[in-house]
Amino acid sequence: MIWIVIIGMSIATLIPRLLPAVLMNKIAFPTWMKKWLETIPYAALGALIFPGIMSVNTDHQLVGIIGGIVAILLGLLNVHIIFVIAGAIGSVMLSNWLIVPLLS
């Protein structure tokens, strides 16, 4: 019985993932729609990251904002992603140690 459930759930998750991949190659979209579809990953990424930035330190949201700004600046400088992440984490740690005691 459990195998039927596992196979059924596998098919249920496979269909919505597979259909767009198969159909996207067969449909010719207008240029404006292609450009619009290309922006969706950036919008989704922003929607996922922004709440995390604001909840790093709920008492002092400035800490998360500083980490986000550092990550943006390092990203604009085309720094490797590992160093962007490390820079953002380091700036949040420094902000917690240096700025939070001043604000409290």
N, C-alpha and C positions, 0 to 999 in steps of 0.2 A: 504494500500500500504506500509506503513512504517513497518508493521509487517512482510511482505514478505522480505523486505530488511534486517531486523534484524535477521530473521531466516536464510536467505541465508548467511549472513556474519558469523553467528554462526557456520553453517555447514562448511563454507570455512575455518574457523580457527580451527575447531575441527578435521577435517580429517588429516592435517599434524601433529597434536599433538598426535592423537590416533593411527595412523598407526605404528609409530616406537615403541610405547609401546606394541602393540599387537604382532608385528613381532619379536621384540627382544627376546621374550621368546621362540619362535619357531625355531629360527636359532641358530645353534651351531657354534660359532666363534672359530678360532684357538687361542691358548694361546697368541701369539704375538699380535693379533688384540685386544684381551680383554685388555691387558696392555696398548696398544696405545689408546684405547677408554677411559680408566680410566684417562688419562692425559688431555683430552680435557677440562674438567671443570676448571682445574687449568690454562690452557693456556687462556681460555676465560676470566676468572677472572682477570688475569694479563693484558690482552688487554683492559679490561674495567677500571681498576684502574689506570694504569700508566698515561694516559692522564689527569686524574683528579689530580694526584700528581703534574704534571708539570704545571697545570694551577691554583693552589691555589693562588699564587701571581705572576702574569705574569711579574712583574718588577724584582722580586727576586725569582727565581725558587729554590734557596737553601732552602727556607722555606718549600716548599712541599717535597723536598728530605729529609729534617730532619724529617718531620712528617712520611714519608714512612719508613725511617730507624727505627724510634721508634716503629712503628707498627710491622715491621718485627721482631725486637728484642723481643718485648713483646710476639708476637706469638710463637717465638721459645722457649720462656720460659714457654709455655703452660698456659699463663695467660688467664683468662676468656675473651671472646670476647668483653664484655661491657667495661672492663678495657683497652683492646687493643685500642678500638675506643676512649675512653676517654683520654688515654695517647697520641694518635696521635693528637687529637684535642687540647689538652693542650700544646703539644710541638709546634704545629703550632702557637697557640696564643702567647706563650712565645717567639718564634722566631720572630714573627711580632713585638712584643714590645721591644725585646732586640737586635736582630741582624739587623733588617732592618734599625733602626736609625744609626747604626754604618756603614752600607754599603752606606747609602745615603749621 
